[in-house]
């Protein structure tokens, strides 16, 4: 009985580490998505200028 428990411990540890890493990757992906949306909403950033150019079909430089 005791030997079986010792055999299971490394498997459980490996699986939990994999799930933990996968969770971190998902969370990071979510945060990157929020950050890029936030960047597009900030005036003065390249992403904001690109979005503005697409919106009105004219560059912001030519007024």
C-alpha positions as CSV (number, residue, x, y, z in Angstrom):
1,X,0.0,0.0,0.0
2,X,2.8,2.4,1.0
3,X,4.8,1.6,-2.2
4,X,1.8,2.3,-4.4
5,X,1.4,5.8,-2.9
6,X,5.0,6.6,-3.5
7,X,4.7,5.5,-7.1
8,X,1.7,7.9,-7.7
9,X,3.3,11.0,-6.2
10,X,5.6,11.8,-9.2
11,X,2.8,11.3,-11.7
12,X,0.5,13.6,-9.7
13,X,3.2,16.2,-9.4
14,X,4.0,16.1,-13.1
15,X,0.3,16.5,-14.1
16,X,-0.2,19.3,-11.6
17,X,2.9,21.2,-12.9
18,X,1.6,20.8,-16.5
19,X,-1.8,22.1,-15.6
20,X,-0.3,24.9,-13.7
21,X,1.9,26.0,-16.6
22,X,-1.1,25.7,-19.0
23,X,-3.1,27.9,-16.7
24,X,-0.3,30.5,-16.6
25,X,-0.1,30.5,-20.5
26,X,-3.9,30.9,-20.8
27,X,-3.9,33.8,-18.3
28,X,-0.9,35.5,-20.1
29,X,-2.7,35.2,-23.4
30,X,-5.8,36.8,-21.8
31,X,-3.7,39.7,-20.4
32,X,-1.9,40.2,-23.8
33,X,-5.3,40.5,-25.4
34,X,-6.5,43.1,-22.9
35,X,-3.2,45.0,-23.2
36,X,-3.4,45.2,-27.0
37,X,-7.0,46.5,-26.8
38,X,-5.8,49.0,-24.2
39,X,-3.0,50.1,-26.5
40,X,-5.4,50.7,-29.4
41,X,-7.5,52.9,-27.2
42,X,-4.5,55.1,-26.2
43,X,-4.0,58.2,-28.4
44,X,-0.4,58.7,-29.6
45,X,0.4,55.1,-29.9
46,X,1.1,53.5,-33.3
47,X,-1.8,51.1,-32.9
48,X,-4.2,54.0,-32.2
49,X,-2.9,55.8,-35.3
50,X,-3.3,52.7,-37.5
51,X,-6.8,52.2,-36.2
52,X,-7.7,55.9,-36.8
53,X,-6.3,55.7,-40.4
54,X,-8.5,52.7,-41.1
55,X,-11.5,54.3,-39.6
56,X,-11.6,57.4,-41.8
57,X,-9.5,56.3,-44.7
58,X,-7.2,59.3,-44.2
59,X,-3.9,59.6,-42.4
60,X,-3.9,61.9,-39.3
61,X,-0.9,63.8,-40.7
62,X,-2.9,65.4,-43.5
63,X,-5.5,67.7,-42.0
